[in-house]
């Protein structure tokens, strides 16, 4: 295992959440490090230097870590967790997903506009449909019907409804984006993985095995 970066052999290993004590794969957890000033900093890419502790990758677990002062126990030293840490993590995950969508767009894998998306569905099954969360539901229903005519279902075709129209505009470099289709490709897969992580962070609970506030951590650092 290395200091000052991501641990060697991260894939296939497990880490212990400092809140629930559950042992989970790194992809189901979030790594945190301390800044030089002792502030807790999220490390989404698991590359920041220093010792890290792990928390289940949900807003509920991060909030519990703050409430229980679990970061100080995990680091075994003074650690200041910002009161808005859960919101900071959400914003970072959201930004990461939108940057990934921009990359998919640059790779030519995104079609925007309800009519263009409907034509896209008629020609090939999309990897996913993207709907602005502040858009009218009528357009989404029409595109779901287009999928049904093709023999696809909304279960087989993920629907992303995590972002506002303004956020989609910025990510795709065009105005008034309400609906978009994602073609299959490596960049699309990366975007969808980030969307899953963001959705789970916002909606997920905590794994079984939560401990009392005074429980002492062990083997939670890297």
Residue pairs with C-beta under 8 A, 6 or more apart in sequence:
1 7
1 8
1 9
1 222
2 8
3 49
3 50
3 51
4 49
4 50
5 47
5 48
5 49
6 45
6 46
6 47
7 13
7 46
7 222
10 26
10 46
11 26
12 25
13 25
13 26
14 23
14 24
14 25
14 26
15 23
15 24
15 25
15 26
15 29
15 54
15 220
15 222
16 22
16 23
16 54
16 217
16 218
16 219
16 220
17 23
17 24
17 29
17 54
17 55
17 56
17 61
17 207
17 220
18 53
18 54
18 55
18 65
18 70
18 71
18 73
18 74
18 217
18 220
19 55
19 56
19 61
19 64
19 65
19 68
19 70
19 206
19 210
19 211
20 56
20 61
20 206
20 207
20 208
20 209
20 210
20 211
21 209
21 210
21 211
21 215
21 217
22 56
22 206
22 207
22 208
22 209
24 56
24 207
26 46
26 54
28 56
28 57
29 54
29 55
29 56
29 57
30 42
30 43
30 44
30 54
30 55
30 56
30 57
30 62
30 89
31 42
31 43
31 46
31 48
31 52
31 53
31 54
31 222
32 40
32 41
32 42
32 43
32 52
32 53
32 54
32 55
32 71
33 40
33 41
33 43
33 48
33 49
33 50
33 51
33 52
34 40
34 41
34 50
34 51
34 75
34 77
34 79
35 41
37 80
38 77
38 78
38 79
38 80
39 79
39 80
39 81
39 82
40 71
40 79
40 80
40 81
40 82
40 85
41 48
42 85
42 88
42 89
42 92
43 52
44 92
44 93
44 96
46 52
51 75
51 221
51 222
52 221
52 222
53 71
53 74
53 75
53 217
53 220
53 221
54 220
54 222
55 61
55 62
55 65
55 70
56 204
56 206
56 207
57 197
57 200
57 201
57 204
58 200
58 201
58 203
58 204
58 205
58 206
59 86
59 89
59 90
59 201
59 202
59 204
60 204
60 205
60 206
61 204
61 206
62 85
62 86
62 89
63 86
64 70
64 206
64 210
65 71
65 81
66 81
66 83
66 85
66 86
68 213
69 81
69 213
70 217
71 79
71 81
72 78
72 79
73 216
73 217
74 217
74 220
74 221
75 221
82 88
89 201
90 198
90 201
90 202
93 194
93 197
93 198
93 201
94 162
94 163
94 167
94 198
96 194
96 198
97 162
97 163
97 191
97 194
97 195
97 197
97 198
98 163
98 167
98 170
98 171
99 171
100 187
100 190
100 191
100 194
101 110
101 130
101 168
101 171
101 172
101 191
102 171
102 172
102 173
103 187
103 190
103 191
104 110
104 182
104 185
104 187
104 188
104 190
104 191
105 171
105 172
105 173
106 187
107 185
107 186
107 187
108 183
109 127
109 182
109 183
109 184
109 185
109 187
109 188
110 130
110 172
110 180
110 181
110 182
110 183
111 117
111 120
111 180
111 181
111 183
112 168
112 172
112 174
112 177
112 179
112 180
113 177
113 179
113 180
114 139
114 142
114 143
114 178
114 179
116 181
117 126
117 129
117 143
117 179
117 180
117 181
118 142
118 143
118 146
120 126
120 181
120 183
121 143
121 146
121 147
121 150
121 152
121 181
122 146
122 150
124 183
125 150
125 152
125 157
126 157
126 181
126 182
126 183
126 184
127 157
127 158
127 182
127 183
127 184
127 185
127 188
127 189
127 192
128 157
128 158
128 159
128 160
128 181
128 182
128 188
128 192
129 140
129 143
129 147
129 154
129 157
129 158
129 159
129 160
129 179
129 180
129 181
129 182
130 159
130 160
130 161
130 163
130 168
130 179
130 180
130 181
130 182
131 139
131 140
131 143
131 159
131 160
131 161
131 178
131 179
132 161
132 163
132 164
132 165
132 168
132 177
132 178
132 179
133 161
133 162
133 163
133 164
134 164
134 165
135 165
135 178
135 179
136 178
139 178
139 179
140 159
140 179
143 179
144 154
147 153
147 154
147 157
158 192
158 195
160 182
160 192
160 195
162 195
162 198
162 199
163 171
165 176
165 177
165 178
168 177
168 178
168 180
169 175
169 176
169 177
172 180
182 188
182 191
182 192
